[in-house]
Amino acid sequence: MIPLSPGVFAKGLIDGKVNVSVVNTDTNSDDMWELNSNASHIDFKGTTEISDSFEFFYQADFEVCVDDDDCKGQTFSQRNIMGGIRGGFGSVLAGKHDSPTKLAQKTIDLFNDLEGDIKNTFEGENRLSNIVAYSTPKVSGLQATLAMIPGEDKATDNGLADGLSYSLSYSADDLYIAIAGDQDIDSQDLLRIVSQYKMDALKLGFMYQQNEKNDGSLDESGYFISAAYKVDQLTYKAQFGTVENDATGDEEQTFSLGADYKLGKNTKAFVFYTDNSDSIVSGADKDETSFGLGLEHKF
């Protein structure tokens, strides 16, 4: 992290990561190699003390596209950009930010930003514009967050809370449990239950989710499991998820295996294999397998 303006009343940091991988992807009709920039980004954030009881905090996070295809020819794209205030009452933020439902996932997705990312199979991985969110202080391991998304003068949606996202989490030692959900986000309602447990070198993750579109075209339920085991500089990883749409009978599955090798405090090399498949009742099934090698450095 690079200090921007250290001092007693104001301080800021620059951090981020560069993550690149060379990937072979085999689909029903194509087999190709590509270079991917996996959510490489630069993040400006900091705080300013307003009084003994309050501080202002901010974040301006931008994806930096090492591979120009990832950002449609643009070098930068918007990620979390917001400002807020916090104190003994908790915190309030406003801007563009990951939803409480997305954040409740914690780190059970072991192939985040790669081809096995949970967002390729499950709904609910949203970064929301025009968000106003309140988080309580953490008390005895419990914390709650409620986010409201105004409709902003749309024909039928123009209130302060036309969309809602929430989470309630509990963390103690090596155990984490959360329940989270969306209401009228992307025209659908969603409920998510997440658990993560760490036992020595082993880390286990679990998620169960239900979601449905307001028009009835989507009525899904599914589960996701993951496991990571660390041996010295090596971390072995595996995860599996499946979702079934009761409205159509379609089913999606994701399966990934991989390993990370720690080269330094903030640098790792990684390898992975992912199989994403769609079983479609009224059309042709889809299957995509990917194999990749990559490097990541956090700064």
Buried (B, 14 or more C-beta within 10 A) or exposed (E): EEEEEEEEEBBBBBBBBBBBBEBEBBEEEEEEEBBBBBBBBBBBBBBBBEEEEEBBBBBBBBBBBBBEEBBEEEEEBEBBBBEBBBBEEBBBBBBBBBBBBBBBBBEBBBBBBBBBBBBBBBBBBBBBEBBBBBBBEEEEEEBBBBBBBBBEEEEEEEEEBBBBBBBBBBBEEEEBBBBBBBBBBBEBBBBBBBBBBBEEEEBBBBBBBBBBBEEEEBBBBBBBBBBBBBEEEEBBBBBBBBBBBEBBEBBBBBBBBBBBEBEEEEBBBBBBBBBBBBEBEEEEEBEBBBBBEBBBBEE
